[in-house]
Amino acid sequence: MLPETLLMALLLAPSPAPADTSAYKMTWNDEFNVDGAPDPAKWDYEKGFVRNNEPQWYQPDNAVCRNGLLVIEARKEKVKNTRYDPSSTAWQRNREYAEYTSASMITKGKFDFKYGRVVMRAKIDVRKGMWPAFWMLGSSPDAGSWPGCGEVDIMEFYRGNLLANWVWEGNNQETWNTGKFPVAAWGEQWGKEFHEWALEWDENKMTIFLDGKEINSQDLSKTINYKKGNNPFRENFYLLVNLALGQGGEEIPGSHIPAQMLVDYIRVYQK
């Protein structure tokens, strides 16, 4: 990971020309140019309470394509938990209602891939309580559950920081490589503009870029899972894009809701 002072200087410098993709062929993309619901041939949805003790209820209605953009909106609205069980000890079941809704879109079962270049251009909400992410999870049936399946956080904003992460099983526990960058250091205007995130991935290395500048990388010779001895980052992954809200009791100011994550395009290139 680059030192924070150097990274800040790079990100504040003028962005270079788009990366040369002439060695790649685009194998999957969504430009979100057709108004209405996202393309069902490309996307599925997570539904209900899903992870991290988060307060939002995921539902497809909170994602729509409008004016050439994917709009994922988090709203303050009360929704009945269809799996409610007051006797359950699981947080996904013992909450009778959700107080917020949002959307989490996934390509699981519709598109997965191994190696290439993944690009997203988006504008994210970086106010308190927001948790937008563009990420990948391993889809190989042999990989098992998280963290053995592997996770790549190409873009994640959480509690004031932009994150660029890898997670795998490591030595019999979740092992993280985390790039963490305070967004406040880049100025208020940063969160009001569109930015481009990219992941470059081959059998030896994964590298995450923001606006053409490298912000974190992972040597794949170091990512062997403890239990199965496999390397999840040399297996197939699927894509996720979502707008979660702060978990663990983080305040979500009422003035910050509704909130939106706007996505111009998502593209996958391979050689």
C-alpha positions as CSV (number, residue, x, y, z in Angstrom):
1,M,0.0,0.0,0.0
2,L,1.2,3.5,-0.8
3,P,2.0,5.9,2.1
4,E,-1.0,8.1,2.8
5,T,0.8,11.4,2.0
6,L,2.0,10.1,-1.3
7,L,-1.4,8.6,-2.2
8,M,-3.2,11.9,-1.3
9,A,-0.8,13.8,-3.6
10,L,-1.5,11.3,-6.4
11,L,-5.2,11.5,-6.0
12,L,-5.3,15.3,-6.0
13,A,-3.2,15.4,-9.2
14,P,-4.9,15.6,-12.6
15,S,-6.2,12.2,-13.7
16,P,-4.3,10.5,-16.5
17,A,-5.9,9.4,-19.7
18,P,-8.0,6.2,-19.5
19,A,-5.9,3.1,-19.1
20,D,-5.0,1.3,-22.2
21,T,-7.3,-1.7,-22.6
22,S,-6.1,-2.6,-26.1
23,A,-4.7,-5.9,-24.8
24,Y,-8.1,-6.8,-23.4
25,K,-11.5,-7.7,-24.8
26,M,-14.6,-6.6,-23.0
27,T,-16.4,-9.8,-22.0
28,W,-19.2,-8.4,-19.8
29,N,-20.6,-4.9,-19.1
30,D,-23.6,-2.9,-18.1
31,E,-23.9,0.7,-19.2
32,F,-27.3,1.1,-17.5
33,N,-28.7,3.0,-20.5
34,V,-32.2,1.5,-20.5
35,D,-34.6,3.2,-18.0
36,G,-36.4,0.9,-15.6
37,A,-35.3,-2.1,-13.6
38,P,-31.7,-3.3,-14.1
39,D,-31.2,-6.0,-16.7
40,P,-32.5,-9.3,-15.2
41,A,-30.2,-11.3,-17.5
42,K,-27.2,-9.7,-15.7
43,W,-28.3,-9.1,-12.2
44,D,-29.9,-10.8,-9.2
45,Y,-30.5,-9.3,-5.8
46,E,-29.8,-10.0,-2.1
47,K,-33.0,-9.8,-0.1
48,G,-33.9,-9.0,3.5
49,F,-31.4,-8.7,6.3
50,V,-28.1,-10.1,5.0
51,R,-24.9,-9.4,6.9
52,N,-23.0,-7.5,9.5
53,N,-26.0,-6.7,11.7
54,E,-26.8,-3.9,9.2
55,P,-30.1,-2.0,9.7
56,Q,-31.3,-1.9,6.0
57,W,-33.7,-4.4,4.4
58,Y,-32.4,-5.2,0.9
59,Q,-35.1,-5.2,-1.8
60,P,-35.0,-4.9,-5.7
61,D,-37.3,-1.9,-5.7
62,N,-34.4,0.4,-4.4
63,A,-32.4,-0.1,-7.7
64,V,-33.4,1.6,-10.9
65,C,-31.8,2.7,-14.2
66,R,-32.5,6.3,-15.0
67,N,-30.9,8.8,-17.4
68,G,-27.9,6.4,-18.2
69,L,-27.2,5.7,-14.5
70,L,-27.9,2.9,-12.0
71,V,-29.4,4.6,-9.0
72,I,-29.3,2.6,-5.7
73,E,-31.2,4.4,-3.1
74,A,-31.3,3.9,0.7
75,R,-34.5,5.1,2.3
76,K,-36.0,5.6,5.7
77,E,-39.1,3.3,5.6
78,K,-40.5,0.6,7.8
79,V,-40.7,-2.8,6.4
80,K,-42.0,-6.0,8.0
81,N,-39.5,-8.8,8.4
82,T,-41.0,-11.7,6.5
83,R,-38.8,-14.1,8.5
84,Y,-39.6,-12.7,11.9
85,D,-39.3,-15.1,14.8
86,P,-39.3,-13.5,18.2
87,S,-37.8,-16.7,19.8
88,S,-34.8,-16.7,17.4
89,T,-31.3,-15.7,18.6
90,A,-30.3,-14.7,15.0
91,W,-30.4,-11.0,14.4
92,Q,-31.8,-11.6,10.9
93,R,-34.9,-13.2,12.4
94,N,-35.6,-11.5,15.8
95,R,-36.1,-8.0,14.4
96,E,-39.8,-7.6,13.6
97,Y,-39.2,-4.6,11.3
98,A,-36.5,-2.9,9.3
99,E,-36.4,0.8,9.6
100,Y,-34.5,1.3,6.4
101,T,-34.4,-0.2,2.9
102,S,-31.8,-0.3,0.1
103,A,-30.5,-2.6,-2.7
104,S,-27.7,-5.1,-3.2
105,M,-27.2,-6.3,-6.8
106,I,-25.2,-9.4,-7.6
107,T,-24.2,-11.4,-10.6
108,K,-24.1,-14.7,-8.8
109,G,-25.5,-17.5,-11.0
110,K,-25.5,-15.1,-14.0
111,F,-21.9,-14.1,-14.5
112,D,-18.6,-15.0,-12.9
113,F,-15.0,-14.9,-14.2
114,K,-11.3,-15.4,-13.4
115,Y,-8.6,-12.8,-14.2
116,G,-9.0,-9.6,-16.2
117,R,-9.7,-6.0,-15.5
118,V,-12.9,-4.8,-13.7
119,V,-13.9,-1.1,-13.9
120,M,-16.7,0.9,-12.3
121,R,-17.4,4.6,-12.7
122,A,-19.6,5.9,-9.9
123,K,-20.4,8.7,-7.5
124,I,-20.7,7.5,-3.9
125,D,-22.2,9.2,-0.8
126,V,-19.4,9.7,1.8
127,R,-21.6,11.2,4.6
128,K,-21.9,9.7,8.0
129,G,-23.8,6.4,8.1
130,M,-23.2,5.5,4.5
131,W,-21.6,2.1,3.5
132,P,-21.5,1.8,-0.3
133,A,-19.4,-1.0,-1.9
134,F,-18.4,-2.5,-5.2
135,W,-16.8,-5.9,-4.5
136,M,-16.4,-9.6,-5.4
137,L,-16.9,-12.9,-3.7
138,G,-15.6,-16.3,-4.8
139,S,-18.1,-18.5,-6.6
140,S,-16.3,-21.8,-6.8
141,P,-18.4,-24.5,-5.0
142,D,-15.1,-26.0,-3.7
143,A,-14.1,-22.7,-2.0
144,G,-16.6,-23.1,0.8
145,S,-18.0,-20.3,2.9
146,W,-16.5,-16.9,3.8
147,P,-13.7,-16.1,4.3
148,G,-12.4,-19.3,2.5
149,C,-14.2,-18.2,-0.7
150,G,-12.2,-15.0,-0.8
151,E,-13.4,-11.4,-0.9
152,V,-12.1,-8.4,-2.9
153,D,-13.4,-4.9,-1.9
154,I,-12.6,-2.8,-5.0
155,M,-14.5,0.1,-3.5
156,E,-15.8,0.3,0.0
157,F,-16.5,3.5,2.0
158,Y,-17.0,3.0,5.8
159,R,-17.0,5.4,8.7
160,G,-15.0,8.1,6.9
161,N,-12.6,5.9,5.1
162,L,-12.3,4.6,1.6
163,L,-11.1,1.0,1.7
164,A,-9.4,-1.3,-0.8
165,N,-9.3,-4.8,0.7
166,W,-8.6,-8.5,0.3
167,V,-9.9,-11.2,2.7
168,W,-9.1,-14.9,2.8
169,E,-8.9,-17.7,5.3
170,G,-5.1,-17.5,6.0
171,N,-3.9,-19.3,9.1
172,N,-7.2,-20.8,10.2
173,Q,-8.8,-17.3,10.5
174,E,-9.8,-14.4,8.4
175,T,-6.7,-12.6,7.0
176,W,-7.0,-9.1,5.7
177,N,-4.9,-6.8,3.5
178,T,-6.6,-3.5,4.0
179,G,-5.9,-0.1,2.3
180,K,-7.5,2.6,4.4
181,F,-7.7,6.3,3.3
182,P,-9.6,9.1,5.1
183,V,-11.8,10.8,2.6
184,A,-11.9,14.1,4.5
185,A,-8.3,14.6,3.5
186,W,-9.3,14.9,-0.2
187,G,-11.8,17.7,0.4
188,E,-15.6,18.0,0.4
189,Q,-15.8,18.2,-3.4
190,W,-14.4,14.7,-3.8
191,G,-17.6,13.0,-2.8
192,K,-19.7,15.1,-5.2
193,E,-17.8,13.9,-8.3
194,F,-17.7,10.7,-10.3
195,H,-14.6,8.5,-9.8
196,E,-13.3,5.4,-11.5
197,W,-12.3,2.3,-9.6
198,A,-10.5,-0.6,-11.3
199,L,-9.1,-4.0,-10.4
200,E,-6.4,-5.7,-12.5
201,W,-6.0,-9.4,-11.8
202,D,-3.8,-12.2,-13.1
203,E,-2.6,-15.4,-11.6
204,N,0.2,-13.6,-9.7
205,K,-1.2,-10.3,-8.5
206,M,-4.3,-8.2,-7.9
207,T,-4.0,-4.4,-8.0
208,I,-6.8,-1.8,-7.2
209,F,-6.7,1.6,-8.8
210,L,-8.7,4.8,-8.1
211,D,-8.8,7.3,-10.9
212,G,-5.9,5.6,-12.6
213,K,-3.6,5.6,-9.5
214,E,-2.7,2.4,-7.7
215,I,-3.9,2.4,-4.1
216,N,-3.3,-1.2,-3.0
217,S,-2.1,-4.6,-4.3
218,Q,-1.9,-8.2,-3.2
219,D,0.7,-10.8,-4.1
220,L,-1.3,-14.0,-4.8
221,S,1.5,-16.3,-3.7
222,K,0.6,-15.2,-0.1
223,T,-3.1,-16.1,-0.2
224,I,-3.3,-19.8,0.5
225,N,-6.3,-21.0,2.5
226,Y,-5.3,-22.8,5.7
227,K,-7.9,-25.6,5.7
228,K,-8.2,-26.6,2.0
229,G,-4.8,-25.4,0.8
230,N,-6.5,-23.8,-2.2
231,N,-5.9,-20.2,-3.4
232,P,-9.3,-18.5,-3.7
233,F,-8.0,-15.7,-5.9
234,R,-7.1,-18.1,-8.6
235,E,-10.7,-19.2,-8.8
236,N,-13.9,-17.6,-10.2
237,F,-15.6,-14.6,-8.6
238,Y,-18.9,-12.8,-9.0
239,L,-19.7,-9.1,-8.6
240,L,-21.7,-7.2,-6.0
241,V,-22.7,-3.5,-5.9
242,N,-24.7,-2.2,-2.9
243,L,-25.5,0.6,-0.6
244,A,-25.5,-0.5,3.0
245,L,-25.9,1.6,6.1
246,G,-23.8,1.8,9.2
247,Q,-23.8,-1.3,11.4
248,G,-23.1,-1.8,15.0
249,G,-25.2,1.1,16.2
250,E,-23.4,3.8,14.0
251,E,-25.6,6.9,13.8
252,I,-27.4,7.5,10.5
253,P,-28.4,11.2,10.6
254,G,-31.9,11.7,9.3
255,S,-30.7,14.5,7.0
256,H,-28.5,12.0,5.2
257,I,-31.5,9.9,4.1
258,P,-32.6,9.2,1.4
259,A,-29.1,8.6,0.0
260,Q,-28.0,7.4,-3.4
261,M,-25.1,5.6,-5.1
262,L,-24.9,6.5,-8.8
263,V,-23.1,4.1,-11.2
264,D,-22.3,5.1,-14.7
265,Y,-21.0,1.7,-15.9
266,I,-19.4,-1.6,-14.8
267,R,-17.2,-3.4,-17.3
268,V,-15.1,-6.6,-17.3
269,Y,-12.2,-7.0,-19.7
270,Q,-10.2,-10.2,-20.2
271,K,-7.2,-11.2,-22.4
